[in-house]
Amino acid sequence: MDKFDVKKAYKELFAPSAKDFSLVEVPPVQYLAIDGHGKPGTSAAYTEALEALYSTAYGVKFASKNVLGRDFVVAPLEGLWWAADMGAFTAGDKDQWDWTMMISQPDWITPDMVAAAVEQASAKKTLPGLAQLRVMELNEGLCVQILHIGPYDDEAPTLARLHDHFMPENKLVFNGKHHEIYLGDPRRAAPDKLKTILRQPVVRH
């Protein structure tokens, strides 16, 4: 049985340069998603969201493999980030950020399969985040992205370069929320080795 791996199926979306910004066209993607607010390191809601997302994602994976005979690699964690004041991004003030944490799902996964996985997860363990979990589709279209290597808190200069230079110089404006794709696991990798795709939906003007 061949395992579907979104990183291999869409290589151009998961292997950006760490030196230069690149433009990509992102197709519609469905996600398991949970919304929240505040800095990840100090927010209980963030920890609860990740526990609920991963429990459900693995439940869906096993159901797909056992019932449909279609296995897949659980996709990387992703996040949408925004704030009432966009300056919070370039300032790195994550206490002011709102977020949606997400794990993408293959297109054959149905809402009923997700609902069954949520029910199974809640029967095994008390997971407060499950109450907020939803299925959503994200259709970003044209995006600018770059690979950030290093601690999350060191992203601000790259975002400033994107917002203040690359986008204006290429006649691009914001067309969606700041998007991060976490290729590294902070529990296992040293902070300076973490790899994060920074993605910004844009439109030409």
Residue pairs with C-beta under 8 A, 6 or more apart in sequence:
1 65
1 69
1 70
1 71
2 71
3 71
3 72
3 73
4 70
4 71
4 72
4 73
4 106
5 72
5 73
6 14
6 72
6 73
6 75
6 104
6 106
7 14
7 73
7 75
7 76
10 27
12 24
13 24
13 26
13 145
14 181
14 183
14 197
15 147
16 22
16 24
16 145
16 146
16 147
16 197
17 146
17 147
18 146
18 147
18 148
18 149
20 146
21 144
21 145
21 146
21 162
21 166
22 144
22 145
22 146
23 142
23 143
23 144
24 142
24 143
24 144
24 145
25 141
25 142
25 143
26 140
26 141
26 142
26 143
26 199
26 201
27 139
28 137
28 138
28 139
29 104
29 137
29 138
29 139
30 104
30 105
30 107
30 109
30 135
30 136
30 137
30 138
31 78
31 102
31 103
31 104
31 105
31 135
31 136
31 137
31 138
32 53
32 56
32 57
32 60
32 102
32 103
32 105
32 114
32 133
32 134
32 135
33 53
33 100
33 101
33 102
33 133
33 134
33 135
33 136
34 49
34 52
34 53
34 100
34 101
34 102
34 129
34 132
34 133
34 134
35 98
35 99
35 100
35 132
36 43
36 45
36 46
36 49
36 98
36 99
36 100
36 101
36 132
37 43
37 45
37 97
37 98
37 99
38 45
38 46
38 94
38 95
38 97
39 46
39 94
39 95
39 97
40 46
40 94
40 99
40 152
42 95
45 129
46 99
46 101
48 127
48 128
48 129
49 101
49 129
49 132
50 77
50 101
50 129
51 127
51 129
52 121
52 127
52 128
52 129
52 130
52 132
52 133
53 77
53 101
53 102
53 103
53 129
53 133
54 74
54 103
55 117
55 121
55 124
55 125
55 127
55 130
56 114
56 117
56 118
56 121
56 130
56 133
57 74
57 75
57 103
57 105
57 117
58 74
59 116
59 117
59 118
59 120
59 121
60 105
60 109
60 113
60 114
60 117
61 71
61 72
61 74
63 113
63 116
63 117
64 70
64 71
64 72
64 106
64 108
64 109
64 113
65 71
65 72
68 108
70 106
70 108
72 106
74 103
75 103
75 104
75 105
76 103
76 181
76 182
76 183
77 101
77 102
77 103
77 181
77 182
78 101
78 102
78 103
78 104
78 179
78 180
78 181
78 182
79 99
79 100
79 101
79 102
79 179
79 180
79 182
80 99
80 100
80 102
80 138
80 177
80 178
80 179
81 89
81 97
81 98
81 99
81 177
81 178
81 179
81 180
82 97
82 98
82 99
82 177
82 178
83 89
83 93
83 96
83 97
83 98
84 96
85 96
86 163
88 94
88 96
88 97
89 97
89 156
89 159
89 163
89 178
90 156
90 159
90 160
90 163
90 164
91 156
92 153
92 155
92 156
100 136
100 177
102 136
102 138
105 114
105 135
111 135
114 133
114 135
118 130
118 133
121 127
121 130
122 130
140 175
140 176
140 179
140 199
140 201
141 175
141 201
141 203
142 175
142 201
142 202
142 203
142 204
143 176
143 179
143 199
143 200
143 201
143 202
144 162
144 166
144 167
144 172
144 199
144 200
144 202
145 197
145 198
145 199
145 200
146 158
146 162
146 197
146 198
147 195
147 196
147 197
147 198
148 154
148 155
148 158
148 195
148 196
148 197
148 198
149 192
149 193
149 194
149 195
149 196
150 191
150 192
150 194
151 191
151 192
151 194
152 186
152 194
152 196
155 196
155 198
158 198
159 178
159 198
162 198
162 200
166 172
167 173
167 174
167 200
167 202
171 204
171 205
172 202
172 203
172 204
172 205
173 202
173 203
173 205
174 200
174 201
174 202
175 201
175 202
175 203
176 200
176 201
177 201
178 198
178 199
178 200
179 198
179 199
179 200
179 201
180 196
180 197
180 198
180 199
181 196
181 197
181 199
182 194
182 196
183 195
183 196
183 197
184 193
184 194
184 195
184 196
186 194
